[in-house]
Amino acid sequence: MSPNCQIQFIIISYKMIKSMVKYPFHFFKSLIHLLSNSDASSDQRPWDPPFDPTRPAIPISYPITDLDALESRSYFNSFHFPFNIASVQLPPDSVELPARPRLLVCHDMKGGYTDDLWVQGGNNAEAYAIWHWHLMDVFVYFSHYLVTLPPPSWTNAAHTHGVKVLGTFLTEWKKGAEICKRLLATKDSAQMYAERLAELATVLGFDGWLINIENKLAIDLIDNLKEFVNHLTKIMHSSVPGSLVIWYDATTIEGKLEWQDQLNNKNKPFFDLCDGIFVNYTWKKEYPKKSIEIAGERKHDVYMGIDVFGRNTYGGGKWNTNMALDLLKKESVSAAMFAPGWVYETEQGPDFQTAQNRWWGLVEKSWGVLQSYPKQLPFYSNFDQGHGYHISVNGSQVNNNPWNNMSAQLFQPFLIVLEDENTMQASIDFKDIPYNGGGSIMIEGNLKQGSSSWIQLFSGYVPLKDQSVYISYSVKSEGESALAICLEFSLATKEVVHALITDDELPFLANRSKFAYDIIVKSEGSIANASSATDVMWVLYKATISSDTINSNCPTLTGIYSVSTLKSSAGMYSTSLGHLTISFTKEGIQFPFAKDWKVEGRYVSWFPSDDGTRTLRLKIIWLLGEMKNRTYLFTKYNIYVETSGFGTSYLGFARVQAFYVSDLAVPNEVTMIKFVIQPCGNDGTCQELSQCPTYILNA
């Protein structure tokens, strides 16, 4: 312990002595946070002084740490601001929360803003990520700063799967009390700061706030605190349909810092003014039922906290988190899981992917699946989790360096193995070169003779309205392994029909199957762009299910499966699925011409080097002219650089229409540089590079 840390401990222990006596658990929780921050204080965070947010730099996500910055709206003058706008909107059918017990997940991960602070991505292939979005309703990005703004990567990934995202407004201990004196000085000040928070959420594209006032308050500030909560809730509702403001159970209506561990008369006045309460996680077995009695018809707005680290939480958290979930589900009250990053932080074995899937599997067993997709077409997924060791575009590898960026996440597959007789496993593979993005589904195991294995990829609800459906998928198989796609349709007659899509139906028909194949659809395969780094080629398959193939007036797509079998006798099976696209159109998106885009370079800076190169930095922006209303079709933009004699290099991707090029080494003999912006559509197609918009810079 450093001398500085010792001094802090003496001061804080004296000022928290009463809290320690009455609430020892919370005292030690805060002490642990203090000590961890003290140990980390020598590590400069990117936004610490002398950080100047107005200067061009690698875009980062960062919190607002004081009221001056919040009041002045200085964040919107930051160079980093436009990069932090989420590009994925919440789907219309996810705006309203369902009338059932809900699951809120609160992300508290090593203080926040770790690998995810780099908006354009980092270089940690093993970075933390969540991909079990189908098991939650609300996601909160939490840290111990005043205003925690969710990095856009989290909002993009969550919104893709229909999950709402909240930021956090936090005051705590002595500093928090001083902040609250200014925040709540008058009714006008309370309203003004509420409006600042609402504006941030609205402009940055997330869905509301967790309000955590964790310090004592003078009783004469309580009315203005209520006004702050009430006004924030009203402004959020008027600005963002379906938005949420959640109150954390800490400070009471009497201004005391007393965690109630339940909804009662000491915190209900705040609950009445907002959309719900996050109950502190040291509750006892009978507290959920007591809370329901107080909540009445709003029982699903009570989120009983569970600390996954197990700190004095019901059931002990960790691998027993489902014990608390089981109780809450039985009582028909909502749950709020705090810090599921425990799996990652404590390095649960045998590896993060396995441990994460196992832990969330317990959550699913307890709480069930809460989200489903697809719900509309086109539907596309390359199964990318937002980190890995390679990046490919349409079968061609463009990057072979470790990377991470949660904004790359597309729809995550369920990967539920339905067969019991075989030892088949399905997982996301990051090590092999993918077809698109940074990962693919690997299916492997031992198949018994005469058998097949079904894996549920997705479960959704898409009415087809007698339209033809076009499917494409990519496969990489070894030996005698064969893979098909099966689509499940529900008909108006309540009948369920399964359509098998394959280039060779014989091995599938010859082997046992979980479901009967009502329709066989022939797919045509072609070798995709081959990479010299692999001996096994990706094969791109395409198929059409015509509108008259399914004999029904209103078929609905409800399930998507992979089916695995062997072309010969029993043995080992190994196949990868690279992507899946289902669309109403055969040709895909019609991209604008390059001339339709206006591309600019800004903040161009050159720096000399001693190694025969120069270093270039600039910001590139691109705007679509009269066709700007079509930009919603483009989910991302790949960025490349071309230099004469040195070829084309992939720089990264953007979800917004801007990209910052940082420290690009340019050989001295190069006199012209071309940057290529490659739009990619919501059906997974990317424009041909030769037809993409460009920005040319004379060197």
Disulfide bonds with the S-S distance in Angstrom:
Cys680-Cys686 2.23
